[in-house]
Amino acid sequence: MSVRRDIHFDTIRRALNIDEDSHDERRKIAKARIAQNPVHIIPSWVNDKNINDLSHIFIERAKMVQTDIVEVAQLNDALAPICAYLNDKDYPLELWYGGDKTINQLHFKDYECELTASQDLTGKKSYITRALAGIAETGTILLQSNENDWTTGNFLPECHIVLLERSTIYSTYEQAWQRVDMKKLPRAVNLITGPSRTGDIAQKLELGAHGPINLLVVIYG
């Protein structure tokens, strides 16, 4: 820990009247809370929502922020609409991914689409990944990094394609965060709501400013 951080923490401790004798007890309290991982207050509107309701809400709110949506019955049915989407957006039939085993089993070659695992995404146009969860209240997807899925893929390519299992759509952020293993935290967790955007330029909305200009969420199941 840096000297500057030590100084800041010491200042906070003095302001809160925390002395050395109380450190062990405070650590116990903190560890107990982390172990229990309590759920925070959930808005009342979610109480009577089933998975179909949540899917409808998620789709409605995702579309409000320019997310493209495709619904399919099962994962293998996603191949044709994904390839059609790439064609419609004038992207080459090439998809890059991090090595996810489920994605690796999809037969994109049947649709003359190349699927390639690579860590180097420089200049690559399209990246495909799986979401850990969807959040209905804002049409947001939750993604976590791992050895087969890098955060880089969520931001570098122009086109981001995300596979979202219908049963993992939750009402709120608090519920979706329960999908993250708090005892083995990933290096990065990304909450993505629509394609990249900015309104800084002449107060006009511009897509693709800091990341993908196109975001396709494929809901399956």
Summary of the structure (lengths in Angstrom):
residues: 221
radius of gyration: 20.9
end to end distance: 46.8
largest distance: 67.2
contacts: 642
relative contact order: 0.17
helix: 38%
strand: 24%
